[in-house]
Amino acid sequence: MRKFEAHLAALFCPHLYTRWLYRHNKGKQDWGDKKACLTLSFDCDYVEDIYALPKVLDLLRAHSFKASFACVGKLIEQYPSEHKSIIAEGHEIVNHTYTHPNHEKLNPSHTFNELTFEQQQEEIAKCHKVCENVLNYSPIGFRTPHFGMLHTKRVYQILKEAGYAYSSSLALIQSSTYGMPFFEQGIREIPVSICPKHPFSVFDTWHSFARGRGRHEGKNDWVRTFCELVELGVQTNSYLNVYFDPQDVASRKEFQTILEYLEEKRDTITVTPYEKLHREIYATA
């Protein structure tokens, strides 16, 4: 499919376009006795996300799922016990910078992609230091604030020099690997999955719910779309990577529904945090 045809298909036949994208993954990765792999990740950008953490952790524990949490250095300093609980539950913390540039409260006057190399380096290094000093934890992964178009390739040099292993800062649509993890300058990039119905958007809660774009606020629409994405991943042996904001899902019955659905799919799909994906599943890649 040529680029122009692909854009037309994405606009007028999004389901067919998404299926065409994921079909490229068929047979590319051996998931052992499973047919696909999925990572549940959460962005803890706001105080409201921190308040929602206990409920989210309770739900994950109830279903025995481990996840990855992208955390901001300043909020770790302000709410150390809440962030320590993430680690205590066996989940992973991902470096999400110290101030989350372009955050309306923490750092409203800058965007990450407009920072100098040294400023980006400082944002990552300060968050890492906070994780070590406050949480006694050393992240090996990074997510660019607002990721996507605000991500810059020079980040990979910073991460490599800092001894990091991976980044999860691009959308599937920005990758040439149809969402499968790939190496960029010695760092594994783990793309975020797109929405099956809106392939130019990632499948996150900002896209889905009223606090953001509200594309899946209809009754059970979010659950149906999530299940559609998982089924597509299973059919095409794909890697799926979704991220949610804790404040958006903690009190939603739909979140528990998708966890129950994933529990039913344990025989066909592996649910794993980025760290385990890198260290174990891709250990020989």
Kinemage of the C-alpha trace (Angstrom):
@kinemage 1
@onewidth
@group {chain A} dominant
@subgroup {mainchain}
@vectorlist {calphas} color= white
{ca met a 1} P 0.000 0.000 0.000
{ca arg a 2} L 1.481 3.330 -1.065
{ca lys a 3} L 1.616 6.276 1.352
{ca phe a 4} L -1.264 8.197 -0.256
{ca glu a 5} L -3.450 5.084 -0.391
{ca ala a 6} L -2.583 4.312 3.225
{ca his a 7} L -3.733 7.754 4.366
{ca leu a 8} L -7.010 7.390 2.485
{ca ala a 9} L -7.564 3.963 4.002
{ca ala a 10} L -6.851 5.313 7.487
{ca leu a 11} L -9.425 8.064 7.015
{ca phe a 12} L -12.217 6.097 5.361
{ca cys a 13} L -11.584 2.469 6.396
{ca pro a 14} L -9.718 2.708 9.715
{ca his a 15} L -10.426 -0.884 10.744
{ca leu a 16} L -9.042 -2.253 7.477
{ca tyr a 17} L -6.025 0.044 7.693
{ca thr a 18} L -5.231 -1.001 11.269
{ca arg a 19} L -5.590 -4.652 10.336
{ca trp a 20} L -3.255 -4.095 7.369
{ca leu a 21} L -0.652 -2.546 9.680
{ca tyr a 22} L -0.705 -5.322 12.252
{ca arg a 23} L -0.758 -8.036 9.601
{ca his a 24} L 2.905 -7.239 8.905
{ca asn a 25} L 3.794 -8.728 12.313
{ca lys a 26} L 2.536 -12.229 11.551
{ca gly a 27} L 5.264 -14.722 12.390
{ca lys a 28} L 7.896 -12.086 13.218
{ca gln a 29} L 8.179 -12.819 16.947
{ca asp a 30} L 7.990 -16.062 18.887
{ca trp a 31} L 6.004 -15.474 22.080
{ca gly a 32} L 6.619 -18.990 23.344
{ca asp a 33} L 3.346 -20.745 24.095
{ca lys a 34} L 1.377 -17.489 23.632
{ca lys a 35} L 0.242 -15.742 20.474
{ca ala a 36} L 0.840 -12.112 21.451
{ca cys a 37} L 2.264 -9.860 24.149
{ca leu a 38} L 0.824 -6.769 25.858
{ca thr a 39} L 2.145 -4.154 28.277
{ca leu a 40} L -0.145 -2.174 30.566
{ca ser a 41} L 1.466 1.164 31.350
{ca phe a 42} L 0.296 4.150 33.368
{ca asp a 43} L 1.373 7.792 33.247
{ca cys a 44} L 1.422 9.398 36.697
{ca asp a 45} L 1.574 13.031 35.577
{ca tyr a 46} L -0.831 14.736 37.975
{ca val a 47} L -1.644 14.789 41.664
{ca glu a 48} L -4.994 13.243 40.746
{ca asp a 49} L -3.115 10.272 39.283
{ca ile a 50} L -1.216 9.836 42.541
{ca tyr a 51} L -4.464 9.879 44.530
{ca ala a 52} L -5.841 7.183 42.210
{ca leu a 53} L -2.810 4.896 42.554
{ca pro a 54} L -4.011 2.814 45.541
{ca lys a 55} L -7.174 1.760 43.714
{ca val a 56} L -5.297 0.939 40.505
{ca leu a 57} L -2.721 -1.097 42.420
{ca asp a 58} L -5.494 -2.972 44.223
{ca leu a 59} L -7.135 -3.906 40.925
{ca leu a 60} L -3.869 -5.033 39.346
{ca arg a 61} L -3.073 -7.132 42.413
{ca ala a 62} L -6.505 -8.768 42.295
{ca his a 63} L -5.748 -10.000 38.781
{ca ser a 64} L -2.023 -10.698 39.322
{ca phe a 65} L -0.886 -8.325 36.577
{ca lys a 66} L 2.384 -6.386 36.674
{ca ala a 67} L 2.578 -3.036 34.902
{ca ser a 68} L 4.901 -0.139 34.104
{ca phe a 69} L 4.357 3.296 35.674
{ca ala a 70} L 5.895 6.406 34.081
{ca cys a 71} L 6.620 8.732 37.016
{ca val a 72} L 7.712 12.368 37.354
{ca gly a 73} L 10.588 13.253 39.674
{ca lys a 74} L 8.910 16.232 41.329
{ca leu a 75} L 5.816 14.204 42.167
{ca ile a 76} L 7.949 11.378 43.531
{ca glu a 77} L 9.517 13.902 45.916
{ca gln a 78} L 6.098 15.188 46.987
{ca tyr a 79} L 4.447 11.754 47.310
{ca pro a 80} L 7.192 9.255 48.162
{ca ser a 81} L 5.041 6.671 49.940
{ca glu a 82} L 2.580 6.386 47.054
{ca his a 83} L 5.426 5.797 44.599
{ca lys a 84} L 7.110 3.324 46.939
{ca ser a 85} L 3.895 1.316 46.866
{ca ile a 86} L 4.326 0.838 43.096
{ca ile a 87} L 7.650 -0.882 43.698
{ca ala a 88} L 6.380 -2.798 46.722
{ca glu a 89} L 3.674 -4.344 44.522
{ca gly a 90} L 6.294 -5.581 42.067
{ca his a 91} L 5.635 -3.062 39.300
{ca glu a 92} L 8.148 -1.073 37.293
{ca ile a 93} L 8.862 2.661 37.428
{ca val a 94} L 9.765 4.427 34.188
{ca asn a 95} L 11.673 7.736 34.112
{ca his a 96} L 9.240 10.414 32.909
{ca thr a 97} L 11.591 13.400 33.518
{ca tyr a 98} L 11.898 15.567 36.602
{ca thr a 99} L 9.370 18.333 35.761
{ca his a 100} L 7.381 16.890 32.818
{ca pro a 101} L 7.942 19.898 30.483
{ca asn a 102} L 4.698 21.381 29.134
{ca his a 103} L 2.943 20.394 32.362
{ca glu a 104} L 0.587 23.266 33.225
{ca lys a 105} L 1.612 23.226 36.893
{ca leu a 106} L 5.066 21.680 37.126
{ca asn a 107} L 6.687 23.239 34.048
{ca pro a 108} L 4.251 25.212 31.872
{ca ser a 109} L 6.769 27.295 29.916
{ca his a 110} L 8.760 24.583 28.134
{ca thr a 111} L 8.201 21.594 25.880
{ca phe a 112} L 10.599 18.676 25.953
{ca asn a 113} L 11.514 18.785 22.264
{ca glu a 114} L 12.497 22.466 22.515
{ca leu a 115} L 14.917 21.925 25.399
{ca thr a 116} L 18.631 21.908 24.668
{ca phe a 117} L 20.507 18.619 24.768
{ca glu a 118} L 21.901 19.567 28.173
{ca gln a 119} L 18.453 20.490 29.524
{ca gln a 120} L 16.974 17.190 28.342
{ca gln a 121} L 19.922 15.402 29.917
{ca glu a 122} L 19.302 17.212 33.209
{ca glu a 123} L 15.576 16.380 33.197
{ca ile a 124} L 16.345 12.677 32.802
{ca ala a 125} L 19.283 12.652 35.224
{ca lys a 126} L 17.378 14.496 37.973
{ca cys a 127} L 14.440 12.095 37.796
{ca his a 128} L 16.825 9.147 37.911
{ca lys a 129} L 18.576 10.587 40.959
{ca val a 130} L 15.245 11.136 42.734
{ca cys a 131} L 14.262 7.523 42.042
{ca glu a 132} L 17.534 6.321 43.538
{ca asn a 133} L 17.542 8.650 46.551
{ca val a 134} L 13.844 8.531 47.453
{ca leu a 135} L 12.780 5.094 46.250
{ca asn a 136} L 16.075 3.177 46.244
{ca tyr a 137} L 15.194 2.245 42.679
{ca ser a 138} L 17.081 2.618 39.391
{ca pro a 139} L 14.879 2.859 36.274
{ca ile a 140} L 16.134 1.360 33.030
{ca gly a 141} L 13.412 2.862 30.821
{ca phe a 142} L 12.182 6.305 29.777
{ca arg a 143} L 9.074 7.928 28.326
{ca thr a 144} L 9.159 11.388 26.751
{ca pro a 145} L 6.521 13.744 28.229
{ca his a 146} L 3.578 13.805 25.794
{ca phe a 147} L 5.795 11.490 23.662
{ca gly a 148} L 5.023 11.297 19.926
{ca met a 149} L 5.822 14.560 18.157
{ca leu a 150} L 7.569 15.943 21.262
{ca his a 151} L 10.076 13.095 21.243
{ca thr a 152} L 13.526 13.734 19.771
{ca lys a 153} L 16.093 11.235 18.514
{ca arg a 154} L 18.893 12.828 20.520
{ca val a 155} L 17.233 11.367 23.619
{ca tyr a 156} L 18.655 7.983 22.641
{ca gln a 157} L 22.203 9.254 23.058
{ca ile a 158} L 21.317 10.595 26.518
{ca leu a 159} L 19.723 7.298 27.502
{ca lys a 160} L 22.641 5.258 26.204
{ca glu a 161} L 25.152 7.364 28.126
{ca ala a 162} L 22.998 6.999 31.261
{ca gly a 163} L 22.970 3.209 30.945
{ca tyr a 164} L 19.277 2.929 30.069
{ca ala a 165} L 17.901 -0.001 28.084
{ca tyr a 166} L 14.706 1.230 26.460
{ca ser a 167} L 12.336 4.069 25.648
{ca ser a 168} L 8.582 3.957 25.061
{ca ser a 169} L 8.075 7.340 23.440
{ca leu a 170} L 6.786 6.773 19.898
{ca ala a 171} L 3.395 5.810 18.505
{ca leu a 172} L 3.077 2.760 16.256
{ca ile a 173} L 2.264 5.044 13.349
{ca gln a 174} L 5.712 6.681 13.739
{ca ser a 175} L 7.583 3.383 13.579
{ca ser a 176} L 8.631 1.365 10.559
{ca thr a 177} L 8.131 -1.887 12.483
{ca tyr a 178} L 4.323 -1.801 12.799
{ca gly a 179} L 4.509 -1.466 16.567
{ca met a 180} L 7.114 -4.138 17.232
{ca pro a 181} L 10.030 -3.019 19.463
{ca phe a 182} L 13.159 -1.967 17.573
{ca phe a 183} L 16.620 -0.562 18.265
{ca glu a 184} L 17.512 3.099 17.787
{ca gln a 185} L 21.104 4.097 18.564
{ca gly a 186} L 21.509 1.143 20.895
{ca ile a 187} L 18.272 1.792 22.809
{ca arg a 188} L 15.210 -0.416 22.397
{ca glu a 189} L 12.211 1.709 21.386
{ca ile a 190} L 8.858 0.200 22.380
{ca pro a 191} L 6.067 1.902 20.382
{ca val a 192} L 2.646 2.668 21.856
{ca ser a 193} L -0.286 0.969 20.119
{ca ile a 194} L -2.788 2.900 18.045
{ca cys a 195} L -6.549 2.923 18.425
{ca pro a 196} L -8.166 0.424 16.010
{ca lys a 197} L -10.869 2.956 15.154
{ca his a 198} L -8.635 6.058 15.003
{ca pro a 199} L -5.245 4.873 13.717
{ca phe a 200} L -3.599 8.293 13.924
{ca ser a 201} L -4.191 8.335 17.696
{ca val a 202} L -2.695 6.091 20.346
{ca phe a 203} L -5.059 3.993 22.426
{ca asp a 204} L -4.866 5.840 25.730
{ca thr a 205} L -7.439 7.208 28.152
{ca trp a 206} L -6.879 10.832 27.076
{ca his a 207} L -8.005 9.816 23.599
{ca ser a 208} L -10.855 7.712 24.966
{ca phe a 209} L -12.525 9.677 27.755
{ca ala a 210} L -14.160 13.048 28.310
{ca arg a 211} L -11.187 14.578 30.150
{ca gly a 212} L -9.471 14.511 26.763
{ca arg a 213} L -10.988 13.826 23.350
{ca gly a 214} L -13.773 11.554 24.526
{ca arg a 215} L -13.722 9.246 21.491
{ca his a 216} L -14.885 6.176 23.439
{ca glu a 217} L -17.253 7.521 26.081
{ca gly a 218} L -20.201 5.594 24.634
{ca lys a 219} L -21.570 2.675 26.618
{ca asn a 220} L -18.982 -0.130 26.613
{ca asp a 221} L -17.232 1.450 23.618
{ca trp a 222} L -13.850 1.630 25.378
{ca val a 223} L -14.066 -2.015 26.435
{ca arg a 224} L -15.124 -3.154 22.963
{ca thr a 225} L -12.303 -1.207 21.345
{ca phe a 226} L -9.746 -2.589 23.787
{ca cys a 227} L -10.951 -6.145 23.145
{ca glu a 228} L -10.804 -5.518 19.405
{ca leu a 229} L -7.187 -4.392 19.747
{ca val a 230} L -6.256 -7.467 21.779
{ca glu a 231} L -7.978 -9.837 19.339
{ca leu a 232} L -6.132 -8.177 16.468
{ca gly a 233} L -2.858 -8.596 18.336
{ca val a 234} L -3.530 -12.282 18.944
{ca gln a 235} L -4.478 -12.890 15.306
{ca thr a 236} L -1.285 -11.226 14.029
{ca asn a 237} L 1.211 -12.278 16.750
{ca ser a 238} L 1.759 -8.617 17.572
{ca tyr a 239} L 3.134 -6.702 20.520
{ca leu a 240} L 0.575 -4.335 22.071
{ca asn a 241} L 1.424 -1.376 24.290
{ca val a 242} L -1.327 0.701 25.912
{ca tyr a 243} L -1.130 3.418 28.509
{ca phe a 244} L -3.739 4.773 30.873
{ca asp a 245} L -3.882 7.662 33.325
{ca pro a 246} L -4.728 6.325 36.812
{ca gln a 247} L -7.224 9.122 37.469
{ca asp a 248} L -9.197 8.055 34.386
{ca val a 249} L -9.537 4.366 35.197
{ca ala a 250} L -9.427 3.927 38.984
{ca ser a 251} L -13.167 4.333 39.497
{ca arg a 252} L -14.360 3.018 36.144
{ca lys a 253} L -16.037 -0.367 36.091
{ca glu a 254} L -14.779 -0.721 32.518
{ca phe a 255} L -11.195 -0.924 33.762
{ca gln a 256} L -12.017 -3.910 35.906
{ca thr a 257} L -13.838 -5.401 32.923
{ca ile a 258} L -10.754 -5.238 30.701
{ca leu a 259} L -8.603 -6.752 33.459
{ca glu a 260} L -11.097 -9.601 33.740
{ca tyr a 261} L -11.001 -9.978 29.957
{ca leu a 262} L -7.194 -10.150 29.985
{ca glu a 263} L -7.345 -12.751 32.721
{ca glu a 264} L -9.560 -14.872 30.472
{ca lys a 265} L -6.990 -14.465 27.667
{ca arg a 266} L -3.978 -15.614 29.706
{ca asp a 267} L -3.608 -18.733 27.566
{ca thr a 268} L -3.130 -16.682 24.410
{ca ile a 269} L -1.472 -13.397 25.424
{ca thr a 270} L 1.398 -12.535 27.766
{ca val a 271} L 0.911 -9.419 29.919
{ca thr a 272} L 4.287 -8.063 30.984
{ca pro a 273} L 5.971 -4.778 31.990
{ca tyr a 274} L 8.630 -3.231 29.740
{ca glu a 275} L 11.491 -4.319 31.966
{ca lys a 276} L 10.561 -7.994 31.723
{ca leu a 277} L 9.905 -7.619 27.986
{ca his a 278} L 13.449 -6.317 27.591
{ca arg a 279} L 15.268 -8.592 30.041
{ca glu a 280} L 13.504 -11.885 29.394
{ca ile a 281} L 11.385 -12.017 26.256
{ca tyr a 282} L 13.867 -10.076 24.119
{ca ala a 283} L 16.962 -11.232 26.020
{ca thr a 284} L 18.446 -12.921 22.975
{ca ala a 285} L 17.280 -10.362 20.418
